[in-house]
Amino acid sequence: MVSVSSIIIKIIITQWNPESKKENGDSLAKAGRYIGILERLFVFVFVITNHWEAIGFLLAAKSVFRFGDLSSSKDRKLTEYILIGTLLSFGFAILIGILYRYLATLI
């Protein structure tokens, strides 16, 4: 689930790839990929365990950590790019979690 959604999200958001998005020497290699995988796994678990408030907490926590980076860069395209990716990531995880819960009730 997480690998397929990573590929789908990458395909969707590459059309908006901001010019200022460069490999940052201060960033860990492939950190964004692993963050996305972990956040989708957490959201999936929160949905199937019916802890919807935890999804809001996770989204708020991610926003707080990202706020400093985005407000200091003053790059609107990068902010929109990250927001689209985050919302797609959470959306896919919620959709898969709801589908899983529905299928689990049929079994």
Secondary structure, DSSP 8 states (H G I E B T S, - for coil): -HHHHHHHHHHHHGGG--TT----TTS-TTHHHHHHHHHHHHHHHHHHTT-HHHHHHHHHHHHHHHHHHHHHHT-HHHHHHHHHHHHHHHHHHHHHHHHHHHHHHH-
